[in-house]
Amino acid sequence: MRLKHTNAFFQVIASINKICDMKSTPEFTSFKKFYPYYLQEHKNITCKRLHFFGSSLVLIIVLYVLYSQQFMLLWLLPIIGYGFAWVGHFFFEKNRPATFKYPFYSLWGDWVMFKDMLIGKIKW
């Protein structure tokens, strides 16, 4: 029985490693060139919704921290922000988050996509 669980664990790890293979990711020299690629990596509606939900929670926590002065809660920001997004990528989109190769462009892309979803430019 234990061997079965071990094999399943290694299959999951192998799948994540395959998703996280960086060799096939193109190079970008500007955000303007990166953003269309970023949007192509977010075709799945559930993935987009998880990004939107995570970004919304980040904003709510920031506002709450500013109001309450409970600055210890700021450590939650990357966990919530990336947590929801990565669940979307690994389990729904089935691709690797752009964060792994382009952390700054990806963070910028998250907020531009959030704004575009908020104003109705991107359907979600």
C-alpha positions as MATLAB code, in Angstrom:
seq = 'MRLKHTNAFFQVIASINKICDMKSTPEFTSFKKFYPYYLQEHKNITCKRLHFFGSSLVLIIVLYVLYSQQFMLLWLLPIIGYGFAWVGHFFFEKNRPATFKYPFYSLWGDWVMFKDMLIGKIKW';
ca = [
       0.000    0.000    0.000;
       2.776    2.405    0.913;
       4.573    1.711   -2.368;
       1.437    2.746   -4.277;
       1.390    6.139   -2.502;
       5.103    6.597   -3.113;
       4.697    5.960   -6.847;
       1.773    8.400   -7.008;
       3.882   11.018   -5.212;
       6.718   10.624   -7.724;
       4.273   10.824  -10.634;
       2.989   14.161   -9.297;
       6.562   15.437   -8.884;
       7.419   14.330  -12.437;
       4.353   16.164  -13.768;
       5.301   19.354  -11.934;
       8.888   19.081  -13.201;
       7.601   18.710  -16.754;
       5.350   21.756  -16.346;
       8.231   23.749  -14.854;
      10.688   23.001  -17.685;
      12.130   26.431  -18.486;
      13.815   25.543  -21.788;
      10.731   26.252  -23.891;
      10.005   29.711  -22.444;
      10.771   32.536  -24.894;
      12.943   35.516  -23.978;
      11.419   38.991  -23.554;
      13.068   42.392  -23.471;
      10.023   44.487  -22.586;
       6.709   44.185  -20.811;
       4.937   45.201  -24.027;
       6.328   42.067  -25.698;
       5.770   39.926  -22.608;
       2.092   40.725  -21.934;
       0.635   38.926  -25.010;
       2.610   35.827  -23.961;
       1.322   36.265  -20.409;
      -2.279   36.350  -21.660;
      -1.686   33.195  -23.739;
      -0.647   31.449  -20.527;
      -4.020   32.393  -18.981;
      -6.627   30.919  -21.312;
      -8.436   28.814  -18.710;
     -11.336   30.680  -17.110;
     -10.824   29.047  -13.691;
      -7.156   30.035  -13.710;
      -8.096   33.642  -14.498;
     -10.727   33.654  -11.766;
      -8.252   32.292   -9.225;
      -5.807   35.056  -10.189;
      -8.532   37.660   -9.792;
      -9.657   36.249   -6.435;
      -6.089   36.085   -5.104;
      -5.329   39.643   -6.249;
      -8.576   40.877   -4.684;
      -7.644   39.249   -1.375;
      -4.202   40.867   -1.551;
      -5.825   44.291   -1.921;
      -8.255   43.593    0.930;
      -5.406   42.527    3.220;
      -3.338   45.608    2.329;
      -6.296   47.865    3.108;
      -6.975   46.020    6.353;
      -3.310   46.277    7.392;
      -3.304   50.004    6.689;
      -6.480   50.424    8.732;
      -5.565   48.131   11.639;
      -1.787   48.687   11.669;
      -1.324   44.899   12.028;
       1.755   44.766    9.834;
       2.470   41.123   10.669;
      -0.341   40.214    8.269;
       1.763   41.426    5.331;
       3.561   38.075    5.266;
       0.292   36.632    3.918;
       0.507   38.662    0.698;
       2.850   36.412   -1.315;
       1.183   33.253   -0.009;
      -2.275   34.411   -1.045;
      -1.210   36.197   -4.205;
       0.900   33.366   -5.573;
      -1.062   30.536   -3.941;
      -4.286   31.073   -5.845;
      -2.427   31.786   -9.096;
      -0.257   28.676   -8.868;
      -3.237   26.440   -8.125;
      -4.781   27.853  -11.291;
      -1.683   27.115  -13.345;
      -0.829   23.662  -12.019;
      -4.331   22.198  -11.800;
      -6.422   24.036  -14.402;
      -4.167   25.721  -16.944;
      -1.621   22.865  -16.719;
       1.340   25.113  -17.431;
       4.110   26.737  -15.433;
       3.596   30.181  -13.936;
       5.561   32.881  -15.741;
       6.743   33.959  -12.278;
       9.450   31.299  -12.350;
      11.319   32.891  -15.244;
       9.951   36.456  -15.316;
       9.086   37.401  -11.720;
       8.757   41.166  -12.261;
       6.992   41.030  -15.625;
       4.680   38.374  -14.217;
       3.772   40.450  -11.165;
       3.153   43.434  -13.428;
       1.102   41.188  -15.731;
      -1.001   39.990  -12.786;
      -2.069   43.519  -11.986;
      -2.606   44.569  -15.599;
      -4.759   41.467  -16.147;
      -6.620   42.210  -12.888;
      -7.350   45.743  -14.137;
      -8.376   44.446  -17.570;
     -10.732   41.923  -15.973;
     -12.151   44.595  -13.664;
     -12.972   46.968  -16.529;
     -14.307   44.177  -18.764;
     -11.481   44.153  -21.314;
     -10.787   40.495  -20.473;
     -13.734   38.121  -20.100;
     -13.784   36.049  -16.935;
];
